[in-house]
Amino acid sequence: MSLSARIDRFNRRHPWSHNDVYGSWVAGRVAASGARSVLDIGCGTGNLIDRLRSRVARVTGLEPDPAAARAAAARFAGEDSVVIEQAGFEQLDPDRRWDAITLVASLHHLPLAQTLRAVDLRLAAGGRLVVIGCFRESGPVDLAVGTVAMAANLVVGKLKNPRPAVDLPLGMTAPTAPPRETLPEIRRAAAEHLPGARVRRRLFWRYSLVYDKA
């Protein structure tokens, strides 16, 4: 068995969500903007919504995967401040607006430039976009950071789940896709379509993007 296959097998036996590492950070950036209404695009089973709902007045979770959308709807059933919609971003009414929009590991499922333009249109004046995204590795810097992340991933997985798991958690079973754009390509697209957006490399094959609409 190759090294990569061994690592993949270990990760499946000790699963944990890289996205949840940034949940508190995302919720904090949203709350700091003063947002009252938030759209979480690709909300999955609602882990970020669970952090947002106590900090904003209303959260709309958008999730195209039927199983994840049902789980999120059941999780927040009876909570008037949370609405889950099983739909893709392209199905949203173009006239709807939110004070803040979040995308966590979902932007790479969508056409980058087109989505950035569409998200900007759906932000209310003074609104904030917060993204935790995935990028395609390229070049020696990505390789070096990815090597560190790979080692850290094994350690964290063992600490969080010392006993081998039989199945993946429901929140990690939604369809996935490999990222298409490199980090430099994402920076260029953000600079073109979201002037002033702040893009930073993050650990665990992620980057952050924060944009404040004028």
Secondary structure by P-SEA (a helix, b strand, c coil): ccaaaaaaaaaaaccccccccaaaaaaaaaaaacccbbbbccccccaaaaaacccccbbbbbbccaaaaaaaaaaacccccbbbbccccccccccccccbbbbccccccccaaaaaaaaaaaccccbbbbbbbbbbbbcaaaaaaaaaaaaaaaaaaaaaccccccccccccccccccccccaaaaaaaaaacccbbbbbbbcccbbbbbbbcc
